[in-house]
Amino acid sequence: MIDITRKLKLLKHLDERSAALLEKIEASLSKSDKGDSRPAILKSIKDDQQSCLEIAQEKISTAQQTYDLLDLHIRRLDQDLKKFEEERKLGKDKANKGKKQTGDKRKSTDAGLNEIDMEYDDTEPKYCFCNQVRES
């Protein structure tokens, strides 16, 4: 994450430099309208424009690198989340295999409702893919 922060700060710095160059170009243009040494001013404007283009290319490169870093972090987070979900599922399966269902009290939640203790009977049919007793 430090790399991303550093890249974003670099982008901000490059933006500030290009804005300063654009202001300099505008000032040079206003000087050229007044009739000051036109060839020298035009050369200065051309040099400043070239610098702006180089800064723009650097900004594009930095933005692409930043995007790639973010993409890498997001992929790692997705992998970690997938592993966490698999571990949680395995832990839940192991816990369910170790318990008896007859007379067992289980806590269930339904769409954010408070937890309720319920007793299940083995003879009740199972209704959904989770293979649990219907609660209503």
N, C-alpha and C positions, 0 to 999 in steps of 0.2 A: 504494500500500500504506500510505502514511502516513495517508491519509484513513480507511482501515479501522481502523488502530490507534487513531486519534483517536476514532472512533465507538465502538469497544469500551471505551475508557477512559471515555467519556461514559456509556455504559450502566452501567458499574461504579459510577460516581459517583451516577447516578440510583438504582441499587439501594440504595446506602448511605443516600442521603437518604430513600428510602421506608421503609427498615428503621428509621431513627431516628424517623420520624413514627409508625410503627406502635408502637414502644416508648412513645412519648409518649402515644399514644391509650390503650394498655394501662394506663399509669400514671394517666392521667386517669380511667379506668374504676374503678380501685381506689380513687381518691379519692372518686368519687361514691358508692361503696358505704359509705364511712365517714360520709356525710351532709354533707360540705362543700357550699358554695354550689352547689347542683345546677344552676340555670339557666346560670351562668357556665361550669361544667365541660362541660355539654352543648353550649354554643356552641363552646367550645374543641375538643371532639371533632368537631363538625360541620365546623369550619374545617379541622382536620387531615385529616379524611377527604376533603374537597374537594381539598386539596393533594395527597393520595395519588393521587386520581383523575387530576389534572393531570399528575403525574409519570408515572403509568402510561401516559397517552396519549402523553407525550413519549418514553417508552421504546419504545412500539409504533412510533412514527414513526421513531425512530432505528434500531430493529432493521430496519425495512423499507428504510431508506436503506442500511444496511450490507449487507443482502441484495442490493440492486440493484448496489452497488459490486462485491461479490464475483462476482455473475453477469456483470457487465461484464468483469472481469478473466479469468474462466474462458472467456468467449467469445473474448476476445483470444488467450488461450493456445491455444484450440482452432484458431483461424485460423492462428496462427503454426506450430502443429504440422502442420496440413494443408499449409501452404506448404513447410515443411521436408521433409515426406515427398515432395511433388511434386518439389522440387529434387533430393532424393536419388535419386528414381526416374529423373529425367531425366539426372542425372550418371551413374548406373549404366548406363542405356541407351546413352549416348554412349560410355562406356568399353567396353561389350560390342561395339558396332558397329565400333570401331577395332581389335579384336583378331582374329586368325585362330584358328579352332578346331582345325585339324589340328596336332597336336604341341604345342598350347598347354598350358602348365601353369597350372592354376587352383586356387585355394585354396577349399575348400568346408567348410562347417560343417554338422553334422547334429545337431540337438537338444542343443547345448552341448558337443559333442565337440571335441577339439583339432583344429586346422586340419591338413589333409593335402594334400600336393601330388599331383595326379592328372593323367595325360595322357588327352586325349579323342581319339577317332577320329571323323571326319566320317560314317563309314558307320554308326555306332551310332544306333539310333532314339531319338527324343526322346519322353519319356513324360508330362510334366506341363505345366501351363499356363505354367511358367517357361521352357519350351522348352530345357531342359538335358538332358544325358545322364543316364540313371539310374545312380546310384552304387553300387548293390549287385548 
